[in-house]
Amino acid sequence: MKKIFLVYGGKKIANANGDINKALFDVDVSFFTEDNGFEFKYTDINDAYNADEEVDNFLWADAIIYHFPIWWMGMPYPLKEYIDRVFTEGHRKGMYRSDGRKSDNPAINYGTGGLMHGKKYMVTTSWNAPETAFTLPGEFFQQRSVDDGVLFGFHRMNAFVALEPLQNMHFHDIEKNSSPEYIKQLLNNYKNHLSQLFSLVD
């Protein structure tokens, strides 16, 4: 049975009410069932949590899923606090041993001290920005993808503890140019993504 741990980073702010992240969570709950061969746990970063217990959740899981909206080109502040607290707590408790360097040559091997080899992760993000903001010449993100641009540090964070990336999904134009039909299609795409991805994960 595959063990899935979800870090739910949905959060409301201003006119962003978190509907898409909640809908993605509902898809997860219906997909990652015992009948489908999964064990499933999640943490909502809006609720109280114990950092040491969260470390145990990461160590328990075969795969970690992160859901969060992008706020001002990064993750929401409660999720950043969660990551800071939990990953720090995981030092020498199974998440990472050190930064990987040795005192005889500290210029090399930074970021190689992770202990979570063989575990995988995927991330979904939701954006007001349209996909074309990342792909068209002259547009805002200078033709850098989400994963190679705004989320570069996020992916390096996961690599630091030796998590291996799965195929991610990013949902664009959620606020200004959305419709019920558009959201329905996005959720169907996500269901298909899970079906394909987790049939391939050991």
C-alpha positions in Angstrom: 0.0 0.0 0.0 1.4 3.4 -0.9 1.6 5.9 1.9 0.6 9.5 1.0 1.1 12.5 3.2 -0.5 15.8 2.1 0.6 19.2 3.2 -2.4 21.4 2.6 -1.3 25.0 2.3 -4.6 26.5 1.1 -5.2 29.9 2.7 -7.7 32.7 2.3 -6.6 36.3 1.7 -8.5 39.3 0.3 -10.5 38.1 -2.7 -8.7 34.8 -2.9 -10.9 32.4 -1.0 -9.0 29.1 -1.4 -11.7 27.3 -3.4 -9.3 25.6 -5.9 -7.0 24.2 -3.2 -10.0 22.9 -1.3 -11.3 21.3 -4.4 -8.0 19.7 -5.1 -8.0 18.4 -1.5 -11.4 16.8 -2.0 -10.0 15.1 -5.1 -7.2 13.7 -3.0 -9.6 12.4 -0.4 -11.6 10.5 -2.9 -8.6 9.2 -4.8 -6.2 8.1 -2.0 -8.5 5.5 -0.4 -7.8 2.1 1.0 -9.9 0.6 -1.8 -7.5 2.2 -4.3 -4.5 0.8 -2.3 -3.4 3.8 -0.4 -2.9 5.0 3.2 -3.5 8.7 3.5 -2.6 11.4 6.0 -2.8 15.1 5.8 -1.9 18.3 7.7 -3.8 21.5 7.2 -1.3 24.3 8.0 -4.2 26.4 9.2 -4.6 24.1 12.2 -2.4 23.6 15.2 0.3 21.0 14.7 3.3 19.5 16.5 6.6 19.8 14.5 8.0 16.6 15.8 4.8 14.7 14.8 5.0 16.4 11.4 8.6 15.0 11.0 7.1 11.5 11.6 4.6 12.1 8.9 7.3 12.9 6.4 9.2 9.8 7.4 6.1 7.6 7.3 5.2 8.6 3.7 6.3 7.2 0.4 5.2 10.4 -1.3 4.4 13.9 -0.1 2.0 16.2 -1.9 2.0 19.9 -1.4 -1.0 22.1 -2.3 -0.7 25.9 -2.0 -1.6 29.2 -3.8 1.2 31.5 -4.8 1.1 34.8 -2.9 3.5 37.5 -4.1 5.7 35.0 -5.9 6.0 32.6 -3.0 4.2 30.3 -0.7 1.8 31.7 1.9 3.5 32.7 5.2 1.8 30.0 7.4 3.2 27.4 5.0 6.6 28.9 5.1 6.5 28.9 8.9 5.4 25.2 8.8 8.4 24.3 6.5 10.8 26.3 8.6 9.7 24.6 11.8 9.3 21.1 10.6 12.4 20.8 8.5 14.5 22.3 11.3 13.0 19.8 13.7 13.9 17.0 11.2 17.7 17.6 11.6 19.3 14.3 12.7 15.8 12.9 13.1 15.6 11.2 9.8 15.1 14.1 7.4 18.7 15.3 7.0 22.0 14.7 8.7 23.8 17.9 7.8 24.3 20.2 4.9 26.5 17.5 3.4 29.8 19.3 3.5 33.0 18.0 5.1 35.4 20.1 7.1 38.4 19.1 5.0 36.8 20.6 1.8 33.7 22.8 2.8 33.5 24.3 -0.7 31.8 21.3 -2.2 28.8 18.9 -1.6 26.5 21.4 0.0 22.9 20.1 0.1 23.9 16.4 0.0 23.1 15.5 3.6 19.5 14.5 3.1 18.3 11.2 4.5 14.9 10.7 2.7 16.2 8.8 -0.3 13.6 6.9 -2.2 10.8 9.2 -1.1 9.0 11.4 -3.6 7.1 14.6 -3.7 4.8 16.6 -6.0 3.4 20.1 -5.8 0.4 21.9 -7.1 0.2 25.7 -7.1 -2.6 28.0 -8.0 -2.1 31.4 -9.7 -4.0 34.4 -10.8 -1.3 34.7 -13.5 -2.2 33.1 -16.9 0.0 30.4 -18.3 1.1 32.8 -21.1 2.8 35.0 -18.5 5.4 32.2 -18.3 5.7 31.3 -21.9 5.4 34.3 -24.2 8.4 36.5 -25.0 8.2 39.9 -23.2 5.7 38.7 -20.6 6.2 39.0 -16.9 8.1 35.8 -16.0 10.6 36.1 -18.8 9.8 32.7 -20.2 10.8 30.9 -17.1 8.6 28.0 -16.0 7.0 27.9 -12.6 9.3 25.1 -11.5 12.5 26.7 -12.8 11.5 30.2 -11.7 9.3 31.0 -8.7 9.5 27.4 -7.3 13.2 26.9 -7.8 14.0 27.4 -4.1 11.1 25.2 -3.1 12.5 22.3 -5.2 16.0 22.8 -3.8 14.5 22.7 -0.3 13.0 19.3 -1.0 16.3 18.1 -2.7 18.1 19.2 0.5 16.3 16.4 2.4 16.8 14.0 -0.6 13.2 14.0 -1.8 12.8 13.1 -5.4 10.4 15.1 -7.6 7.4 13.8 -9.4 5.5 15.6 -12.2 3.9 18.7 -10.8 0.7 20.6 -11.8 0.2 24.3 -11.8 -3.2 26.0 -12.2 -3.4 29.4 -13.9 -5.8 32.2 -14.3 -7.9 31.1 -11.3 -9.2 34.6 -10.4 -9.6 36.9 -13.3 -10.4 34.6 -16.2 -12.1 31.6 -14.5 -15.5 29.9 -14.8 -17.2 26.9 -13.3 -16.5 25.0 -16.6 -12.8 25.9 -16.4 -12.4 24.8 -12.8 -14.2 21.5 -13.6 -11.8 20.9 -16.4 -8.8 21.6 -14.2 -10.1 19.2 -11.5 -10.6 16.5 -14.2 -7.1 17.1 -15.4 -5.8 16.7 -11.8 -7.7 13.4 -11.3 -6.2 12.0 -14.5 -2.8 13.2 -13.4 -3.1 11.3 -10.1 -4.3 8.2 -11.9 -1.3 8.2 -14.3 1.3 9.3 -11.8 0.5 7.0 -8.9 0.0 3.9 -11.1 3.8 4.4 -11.8 5.0 5.1 -8.3 6.3 2.1 -6.4 
